[in-house]
Amino acid sequence: MRRGVGIDGDCHANPVSPRQLLIVCTGAYDYCNIPPRSLRENILVRAANLKLSSGSLLWLGADAAVRITFECEPCGRLNKFRPKLSKEIVGKRGYLARVVRSGLVRPGDRVRVEPDVFHAFSDNWRDRIISVVQKLPEDCWISYSQLAELAGVPKAFCRAFPRVLRSQPDLPWERVVPSHELRTDDNAPPPLSWAGGLVFQE
């Protein structure tokens, strides 16, 4: 795995995403009685239960380390394995993370947790999009899809962004726009150029 990117070749490898990889425990499979790899995890931890907090640093083996961002939200696609599974698995779906130290992870490597190393993200997607927009520099604009990317929110939720953002006083919601309305003039700053330092603070 590579710092600031995720796992090379993985579909979720993305420098600006808080959900570069998914960590699940074996206990989730025992609880749900579903086939291996059904949860599409990147890292499977041998444990009956996995209780992590956002902002924790998780060491994987001797070198690699990830930052726990927030719990993974169960989605309806899980119901193809069993009706209502997406509701049954709440609290056991696993945790999303960003890679903060590159390294090779091997089967059988030990896992070590250091809590409260980074600032915490909310498990509530609404809180996360509000937090990102609060950090939007005065000279930057951002699209709904880019906001979803930075906040780790499914892009299908974008239709709800205007209502959520406009309900908050003092948010620069007018600078969060559909992709086709982004500024394209030569003086416009790259919309995500500020993301790493202000959103993730790594």
C-alpha positions, 0 to 999 in steps of 0.5 A, a space after each residue: 500500500 502507498 501513502 496518500 493513495 491506497 492500494 495500487 491497482 485498487 478501484 478505490 486508490 485515490 489521493 483525495 479520498 478518505 475511503 482508500 481501503 476497507 478493514 473488516 474483521 472475521 467476526 462480521 462474517 461469522 455474525 452474518 454467515 455470508 461467503 468470504 469476500 462478500 464485504 469486499 474488504 481490503 484488509 481482514 483482521 482475525 477478531 471476533 469484533 472490531 471497535 475502532 475510533 476515527 482518528 486512530 492510527 492502525 499499524 499493519 505489520 512492521 511498516 504500513 500504517 493507516 488512519 481510520 476515518 469513519 465506519 463504512 455505511 452498509 448499502 443495499 447491494 449487500 441484500 443480494 446475499 440475504 434480504 435485510 442484510 444491510 440492516 443486520 450488519 449495521 455496526 459490523 460493516 467495517 472501517 474505512 481508512 487512508 494510508 499514511 505510511 507505505 509498506 507491504 502487508 502480509 497474511 498473518 501480520 500483527 495489527 496495532 492501534 494507537 488511538 486519537 492520533 488524528 482529528 476525528 471524522 463524523 460517521 454522519 455524512 451530512 456532518 462530513 460535507 459541511 466540514 469540508 465546505 467550512 474549510 473551502 478557501 475563499 478563492 476556491 470553488 468545488 463541484 458536488 461530485 468533488 465534495 462527495 469524493 472528499 467527504 467519502 460520500 456516495 455520489 448518489 447523495 449529491 442531489 441532497 447536498 444543496 438542501 443540507 448546505 443551505 440549511 447551515 448559516 455562514 456556509 459558502 454554499 454558492 461556491 459548491 456547484 454542478 460540475 459543468 458550472 465550475 470556473 474554467 478561466 486561467 486564474 481559477 485555482 485547482 478545486 482540490 489543490 487545498 484538500 490534502 492540507 486542510 481536510 486530512 491534516 496528515 
